[in-house]
Amino acid sequence: VLTIEPGIYFIPELIDYWKSEKKFEEFINYEKVETYKDFGGLRNEENFLITEKGFTLLGKQKPMTIEEVENITA
């Protein structure tokens, strides 16, 4: 079984610390990140069964397009 877990997390304390230390300024637009600090995070976990003949997604297909995500959050 292979698990794929892409995610993004906004941790206010860590963002504030990095910003005060001027860390990663070449990669992070801290002004823009401020608008997302209270968002929390999001993770998409999918599990696949891998065999000699291919793979099978375990569980339901996750929404992938903007429209699919908007439909389940409306």
KEPA-436776 format. One record per residue: residue in three letters; x, y, z of N, C-alpha, C, O, CB in turn; residue number from 1. Coordinates in pm, 1 decimal. Glycine has a CB too. Example, Ala and Ser with C-alpha at 12.3 -4.5 7.8 and 13.67 -1.06 7.14 Angstrom:
2
ALA 1319.0 -569.0 780.0 1230.0 -450.0 780.0 1320.0 -330.0 780.0 1423.6 -331.9 846.5 1130.8 -447.3 904.6 1
SER 1285.0 -225.0 708.0 1367.0 -106.0 714.0 1290.0 3.0 787.0 1340.9 113.8 803.9 1408.4 -59.8 572.5 2
//
This chain:
74
VAL 85.1 -117.8 0.0 0.0 0.0 0.0 89.1 123.4 0.0 184.9 132.6 76.7 -96.5 0.2 122.3 1
LEU 56.4 216.6 -85.8 127.2 344.0 -96.9 31.0 455.1 -56.5 -82.2 460.5 -104.6 182.3 366.8 -242.3 2
THR 75.7 542.4 30.9 -5.4 656.2 73.6 56.5 784.7 21.0 176.7 807.5 35.0 -18.2 660.7 228.1 3
ILE -26.6 867.9 -39.3 16.0 999.2 -87.7 -59.2 1102.9 -5.1 -182.2 1101.2 -0.4 -11.5 1017.1 -243.1 4
GLU 13.9 1192.9 60.0 -47.6 1288.8 152.0 1.2 1431.5 129.2 66.4 1487.8 217.2 -19.8 1248.1 295.1 5
PRO -27.9 1491.5 14.7 11.7 1632.2 0.6 -71.8 1719.8 93.5 -189.2 1691.7 117.8 -4.0 1679.3 -146.2 6
GLY -11.8 1823.7 143.9 -85.1 1912.8 232.6 -16.6 2046.9 245.7 98.2 2065.3 205.4 -101.3 1849.9 368.9 7
ILE -90.2 2139.2 302.8 -35.8 2271.5 333.1 -92.4 2313.7 468.4 -211.4 2297.8 495.7 -71.1 2376.7 220.2 8
TYR -4.4 2367.8 552.1 -43.3 2407.9 686.5 9.0 2547.5 714.5 124.3 2578.1 684.0 9.2 2308.0 791.5 9
PHE -74.4 2632.0 772.1 -35.2 2766.8 811.7 -32.0 2769.7 964.5 -136.5 2764.1 1029.3 -133.9 2875.9 753.3 10
ILE 87.3 2778.3 1021.2 106.6 2776.4 1165.7 146.0 2917.8 1207.4 260.7 2957.9 1187.9 215.8 2670.4 1208.9 11
PRO 51.8 2994.4 1264.9 76.7 3135.8 1293.2 204.6 3162.5 1372.9 279.5 3254.4 1340.0 -39.6 3192.1 1367.5 12
GLU 230.0 3084.0 1476.2 349.4 3106.0 1558.7 477.0 3088.4 1477.2 571.8 3165.7 1491.5 350.3 3009.9 1678.2 13
LEU 479.0 2986.7 1391.8 596.3 2961.0 1308.8 613.4 3069.9 1202.8 725.0 3114.3 1176.0 585.3 2823.3 1241.9 14
ILE 503.4 3112.1 1143.4 508.3 3220.0 1044.3 562.0 3347.5 1108.2 648.2 3414.3 1051.1 368.2 3245.3 983.6 15
ASP 511.4 3381.2 1226.0 557.8 3502.1 1295.5 706.3 3492.8 1329.7 780.0 3590.2 1315.1 476.1 3524.8 1423.6 16
TYR 749.4 3376.6 1374.8 890.4 3358.0 1410.2 979.5 3372.4 1287.3 1077.9 3446.3 1289.1 911.9 3220.4 1475.4 17
TRP 944.3 3301.4 1181.4 1026.0 3308.2 1059.0 1030.6 3450.9 1005.6 1135.8 3498.4 962.8 970.2 3212.9 950.6 18
LYS 915.7 3519.3 1008.3 911.2 3657.6 959.5 1001.5 3747.4 1044.0 1074.7 3829.8 989.0 766.2 3711.1 961.3 19
SER 997.6 3733.0 1175.6 1080.9 3816.6 1262.8 1229.7 3787.5 1244.8 1313.3 3876.0 1263.6 1041.8 3795.5 1408.6 20
GLU 1262.5 3664.1 1208.7 1402.0 3624.2 1186.8 1445.3 3643.3 1040.8 1559.6 3615.5 1004.6 1421.5 3478.1 1227.7 21
LYS 1351.4 3691.5 957.6 1375.9 3711.4 814.2 1420.2 3581.9 744.8 1504.5 3582.7 655.1 1482.2 3819.9 793.9 22
LYS 1360.9 3472.0 788.9 1393.2 3342.0 730.1 1311.2 3319.9 603.5 1194.4 3358.0 596.2 1367.5 3228.3 831.3 23
PHE 1372.8 3259.0 506.1 1306.7 3212.8 383.7 1237.7 3323.6 305.6 1143.2 3297.5 231.2 1206.3 3107.4 417.6 24
GLU 1284.4 3448.1 321.9 1220.7 3560.1 251.8 1225.6 3545.7 100.4 1140.8 3600.1 29.7 1286.5 3689.8 291.7 25
GLU 1324.5 3472.7 50.8 1332.5 3454.0 -94.3 1225.9 3357.1 -145.1 1202.1 3349.0 -265.6 1471.2 3403.1 -133.1 26
PHE 1161.2 3283.3 -53.9 1059.5 3185.4 -92.3 918.9 3221.1 -45.3 820.5 3178.1 -105.5 1096.5 3051.0 -38.2 27
ILE 908.9 3299.1 61.3 778.9 3326.5 123.6 745.6 3474.9 113.6 823.6 3560.7 155.1 778.6 3281.6 271.5 28
ASN 628.7 3503.3 57.8 576.0 3639.2 55.4 494.0 3656.2 183.7 375.1 3624.6 187.4 488.5 3666.7 -75.1 29
TYR 559.5 3706.5 288.4 494.3 3714.4 419.3 371.5 3803.7 418.3 277.4 3779.3 493.9 591.9 3764.6 522.4 30
GLU 370.0 3905.3 335.5 252.2 3991.9 325.9 132.1 3910.8 277.8 21.9 3924.9 330.6 279.0 4111.2 230.2 31
LYS 153.8 3826.8 178.2 46.5 3742.8 125.0 5.5 3634.5 225.4 -113.1 3605.2 241.3 90.4 3678.2 -7.2 32
VAL 104.5 3575.6 292.6 77.0 3468.7 388.9 -10.0 3518.5 504.7 -87.5 3441.4 561.3 208.6 3411.3 443.2 33
GLU 2.2 3646.2 540.1 -78.9 3702.6 649.2 -227.4 3677.0 627.1 -301.1 3655.2 723.3 -53.8 3853.2 662.1 34
THR -272.4 3679.3 501.5 -415.0 3660.2 473.1 -460.0 3516.4 497.3 -580.0 3490.4 506.0 -445.3 3699.6 329.3 35
TYR -365.8 3422.6 508.4 -399.1 3281.1 526.3 -364.9 3227.5 665.3 -388.7 3110.0 693.0 -327.5 3199.1 422.8 36
LYS -310.0 3310.9 752.6 -261.2 3261.2 881.5 -368.9 3192.2 964.9 -338.2 3098.2 1038.1 -203.0 3374.9 960.4 37
ASP -491.5 3235.7 955.7 -598.8 3175.7 1035.2 -668.5 3060.0 963.8 -766.2 3005.4 1014.9 -700.6 3281.0 1071.0 38
PHE -619.3 3022.9 847.4 -681.4 2916.4 768.3 -664.9 2779.5 832.9 -755.5 2696.5 826.7 -622.5 2914.2 628.6 39
GLY -551.0 2756.0 894.0 -523.3 2622.9 949.5 -445.4 2542.2 848.6 -326.8 2566.7 826.6 -654.0 2549.5 988.1 40
GLY -511.3 2446.4 787.5 -440.8 2365.0 689.7 -534.1 2273.7 613.9 -654.9 2270.0 637.0 -334.3 2283.9 756.9 41
LEU -474.0 2200.8 523.4 -548.9 2110.4 437.6 -456.9 1996.9 397.3 -342.2 2019.2 358.5 -605.6 2184.1 312.5 42
ARG -507.5 1875.5 406.8 -429.4 1759.6 363.7 -519.3 1668.6 282.2 -635.5 1647.0 316.6 -368.7 1683.3 485.4 43
ASN -465.1 1615.9 175.0 -536.7 1522.2 89.5 -464.7 1388.6 98.8 -351.1 1375.7 53.1 -544.6 1573.2 -59.1 44
GLU -529.4 1290.3 157.0 -466.7 1158.7 172.5 -536.0 1058.0 82.6 -658.2 1043.7 85.9 -471.6 1111.8 319.9 45
GLU -456.6 988.4 2.3 -508.8 881.4 -82.0 -419.0 759.6 -67.0 -296.7 771.7 -59.7 -517.8 926.1 -231.1 46
ASN -481.2 641.8 -62.5 -409.0 515.9 -47.4 -429.0 430.8 -171.9 -539.9 419.4 -224.2 -455.9 439.6 79.0 47
PHE -319.8 371.4 -218.2 -322.3 287.5 -337.1 -265.5 150.3 -305.0 -165.1 138.9 -234.7 -243.7 353.0 -451.8 48
LEU -329.8 46.4 -356.4 -277.3 -89.0 -349.9 -197.1 -111.3 -476.9 -250.9 -101.1 -587.1 -391.8 -195.7 -334.0 49
ILE -68.4 -141.7 -462.1 20.7 -162.6 -576.5 43.8 -312.2 -592.6 80.0 -380.8 -497.0 156.4 -86.5 -557.9 50
THR 22.5 -362.8 -714.7 47.8 -504.2 -745.0 128.3 -513.5 -873.9 157.2 -412.4 -938.0 -86.0 -584.3 -757.4 51
GLU 164.2 -636.7 -911.1 236.8 -656.1 -1037.1 154.4 -612.5 -1157.9 210.3 -578.3 -1262.1 277.0 -802.2 -1052.5 52
LYS 21.8 -613.6 -1144.4 -66.3 -581.5 -1256.5 -106.7 -434.7 -1261.6 -174.2 -392.7 -1355.6 -189.5 -666.4 -1249.6 53
GLY -66.7 -356.9 -1163.1 -103.5 -215.7 -1163.4 -135.6 -166.0 -1023.9 -75.9 -209.9 -925.6 -222.1 -192.3 -1254.8 54
PHE -230.2 -74.2 -1016.5 -266.2 -15.6 -887.5 -417.3 -0.1 -877.6 -487.8 5.4 -978.3 -196.7 120.8 -867.9 55
THR -465.0 6.9 -754.2 -606.0 29.8 -725.2 -615.1 136.3 -617.2 -548.2 127.6 -514.2 -677.6 -102.0 -680.8 56
LEU -697.1 235.4 -641.2 -723.9 337.4 -540.4 -811.3 275.7 -432.5 -917.4 220.8 -462.1 -792.1 463.2 -603.1 57
LEU -767.7 284.6 -308.4 -846.8 235.5 -196.2 -931.2 351.8 -144.5 -877.3 454.3 -103.0 -755.3 176.1 -82.6 58
GLY -1060.7 336.1 -147.0 -1149.6 444.5 -105.9 -1203.5 518.3 -227.0 -1180.8 479.0 -341.5 -1076.7 541.7 -12.9 59
LYS -1275.2 625.9 -199.3 -1338.1 704.9 -305.4 -1238.7 801.6 -368.3 -1143.7 846.3 -304.0 -1458.5 782.0 -250.4 60
GLN -1262.6 832.8 -495.0 -1185.0 935.2 -565.5 -1210.8 1070.2 -499.5 -1325.9 1105.1 -473.1 -1221.9 939.6 -717.8 61
LYS -1106.9 1145.0 -473.0 -1119.0 1277.0 -410.6 -1152.4 1381.5 -517.7 -1117.6 1364.4 -634.5 -987.4 1315.2 -335.7 62
PRO -1219.5 1488.9 -477.8 -1242.8 1597.1 -573.8 -1108.8 1655.7 -618.0 -1019.8 1676.8 -535.7 -1333.3 1707.8 -511.8 63
MET -1094.6 1681.8 -747.7 -967.5 1728.2 -801.8 -975.2 1867.7 -862.6 -877.6 1942.6 -859.0 -918.6 1631.6 -905.1 64
THR -1089.3 1902.4 -917.8 -1101.0 2031.8 -984.3 -1160.7 2134.4 -887.7 -1218.6 2098.4 -785.2 -1188.0 2020.2 -1112.1 65
ILE -1146.0 2259.8 -921.3 -1205.5 2366.5 -840.0 -1356.6 2346.5 -830.8 -1415.3 2360.8 -723.6 -1172.8 2506.2 -899.6 66
GLU -1418.2 2313.8 -942.4 -1563.1 2293.7 -944.9 -1604.9 2179.0 -852.2 -1703.6 2191.3 -779.7 -1610.3 2265.5 -1088.4 67
GLU -1530.8 2067.8 -853.9 -1563.4 1954.4 -767.2 -1551.4 1992.3 -619.2 -1636.1 1954.5 -538.3 -1471.6 1835.4 -798.8 68
VAL -1448.0 2065.5 -584.7 -1429.3 2108.5 -445.8 -1540.5 2204.1 -405.0 -1596.3 2191.1 -296.1 -1291.4 2175.5 -427.3 69
GLU -1573.1 2299.4 -490.5 -1679.9 2394.3 -459.5 -1813.7 2324.0 -442.4 -1894.1 2363.8 -358.1 -1690.5 2499.9 -568.9 70
ASN -1838.9 2219.6 -521.7 -1965.4 2146.5 -511.8 -1981.6 2077.6 -376.9 -2092.8 2071.3 -324.6 -1975.0 2043.7 -623.1 71
ILE -1872.9 2025.8 -319.2 -1887.4 1956.1 -191.2 -1881.0 2050.7 -72.1 -1919.0 2012.8 38.7 -1780.1 1850.5 -177.4 72
THR -1833.6 2173.1 -93.0 -1825.4 2268.0 18.3 -1940.9 2367.2 18.3 -1954.1 2446.4 111.6 -1694.0 2343.2 12.9 73
ALA -2024.1 2363.9 -84.6 -2136.3 2458.8 -94.7 -2249.2 2420.8 -2.1 -2351.2 2489.5 2.3 -2187.9 2466.1 -237.7 74
//
